[in-house]
Amino acid sequence: MDTKKSNSDWSDAEIQAAVDAYLNMLSREQAGQKFVKTEENRILREGPLAGRTKGSVEFRMQNISTVLVELSRNRIEGYKPAKNVGANVARSIRRALDASSILTPEDFVPTADEATLEKRAAKLERQPFLYVPKGIKNPIQTESNRKSYFRDPELRAWVRQQAEGKCEGCGNPAPFEKDGHPFLEVHHVKHLSQDGSDLPSNVVALCPNCHQRCHHSSDRVEFTASLYKKVARLEEE
């Protein structure tokens, strides 16, 4: 009697292991490094996916490709998207993608889409920074229904790490946490619409109140000027 598990009823831990392995392979593929799918399959079945069949692991990788394509993200060339992915499985894969700490080159790509930028920055923020991100000197503007700019997810993550959970405007702790991290908003001191840069010297992490103060208060000019005195890395552009 076959004691191997069927392709159904995968636990969240198993799906997370599959997603992490997939992203690891994707990162290597995008870096031009070779890997053998059958060997990676075997390693998974000897570890976190013990008891799963070779075919079920292969199919799960195809499921992950399907979800990535639906999210307009890159996929591994060797894993053709599966045609039918259950809604519950797709939701579990999306959660695992958001939770994964495995970085791919795609995670570092600047984007003008706020939701994508925030997801990439949140993922990068889980890693320690041993360098200052380069940022973007002249952010490119794109137009859809409204104007937006390509911004660096690395820089957003780094600036929030530098703040250490405190607003760089008022000095108070972040008002709440989001996904286990202090919630601070990243602000360009010289606005991008005024040809400001997306560089460390022009970006601060602020609580929502201070952020809105920079944009809408009657003393926004004076308050913005005070940021240059409070945050040593800032430089007037």
Phi, psi and omega in degrees: 000135181285119182266000179291148180284152176283178181281357181265169174059044174285138177282164177299323181295322179292317179295321177297319178297319179294316180296316179299317179296319179298311181296326177297315178294319179299317179298317179293320179298317181291337177271002179080017180265142182274149172210160181249117184302317182296326179290318178296322177299315181297316181300319179296318183286344175266355181235246187293341179250033178302133180098343177278151179278160177302317181294323181290325177292318178300316181294323179296322177297322176293324174300317181296320176301318180301313181295319179298319178297319179297331179272004182061037178249163180291152177229167176286130183301324185282354178248095180293133180304136176287150183282324184236113177239122181299150182300320181293319179296316180300318178296318180296321179293318179297319178297318181294323177297318179292327184275343186294141176263000180285122182267141173239161179307329180300328183293341183262358186281128175300149181213155177264353181274119186299317182296317179293318178302315182293320178298316180294317180296319180297322179291317180293330183294340178286347183260148174286140177263126177253013182204166176263123180302150181290323184073196183227118183292316180233085181305135179279135180268140174235156182233129171234250172279338177212163181286140174212170187230148173288129181229158187270116180295328177300315182296318179301315180295316183297316182299319179292325176295319180299327182289339177055041174083004180240143177296131180279000175265301183262345179085358180278155177299153176307142186292339179195176178251151174228123181054036176084004181239146176301135183274111175227144180260143182266127186237136174270115187300311167267115189302147178300326179291346177255023180069027174288158182267166171252060182243159178305331183282000181229012187231136178227160176255121186234152170291159182305324181295312181293326178298313179293328178299322179296331185262326193235345187285161179290340179252025185300326180293314180294319180294319177298318179298326181291336180296325180295332179277329184277326187247110189298329185283347183288142177225135179290135181255000000 
